[in-house]
Amino acid sequence: MNGVEYYVHDIDRFAIHFWGNVGIRWYGLSYAAGFGVALLLLHLLYKKGKSPLTPSQQSGAMLALAFGVLVGARVGHVLLYDLKDTLADPLSFFAIWKGGMASHGGFVGVMIAGWWVSRTYGISPGRLGDILTTLAPPGLMFGRLANFINGELWGTVTNVPWAVIFPQSAPPGTPIAAIPPRHPSQLYEAALEGLALILYTQWRIWRTDVQKNPGQLSGEFLILYAIVRTIGEQFREYDSPPILGLSRGIFYSLFLAALGVVFIWRSRRKTA
């Protein structure tokens, strides 16, 4: 506790530190873990007859999806949150080890990659989207846990017993005792965007007949993500100016929710 009432965040960003700014970071490992779990789930879905992607196709699909996530999340962060600073220093675009990956951009990247996979392997977009939907939440959870480890995207000031003091939230040199404790909103988001959606999507694909309506689960996922993201944003400090009085996380999620409604409508229309 370092002599204060609340936990003081002091987790090293490096899982393995070599020298200077070089090492294996938890942030990078979170992406590796997300892709690894996704590949395992994809293989299990194929074995149980819930995915048409053969083992040879799975590796190609995951490579395309990983590329879509990484590029989409980075481009999304630049366009939605950090355009001015990136234009001032274009090379900062490649400094992904510092963080700066936007989940909304990642969704767009996955959709584009999914479209390519759908056309390449002859799988209907709706069916493929429903499969991919079950693979995404573990990556979201690991990413939020990495945000907490990095001490970034902290929450609003609070005095709840589990509050955390994030030294990065104050100017350098500020005494720990003078830094207000904050909600560990990254952990809330890991539970909401990750664990809750893992439980829901896995239940839907394994225990219900949702695959009879291709696109239904994709729509449900987008709507639920928008809801849990909105809940999590209530405890998160704004890291960018709001849009129309809404945090950017909420504002951009409105478009995901609208897209989810379209997916569900199209799914039910085709099976009516």
HUZI-V907718 format. One record per helix or strand of 3 or more residues. SS is the DSSP state (@ for helix, = for strand). FROM is the first residue (numbers start at 0). LEN is the number of residues. If there is no record, write none. Layout:
BEGIN
{{SS & FROM & LEN} {SS & FROM & LEN}}
END
This chain:
BEGIN
{{= & 13 & 6} {= & 21 & 4} {@ & 25 & 22} {@ & 54 & 27} {@ & 82 & 6} {@ & 89 & 5} {@ & 95 & 3} {@ & 102 & 19} {@ & 124 & 26} {@ & 166 & 3} {@ & 175 & 3} {@ & 184 & 23} {@ & 209 & 3} {@ & 215 & 18} {@ & 247 & 24}}
END
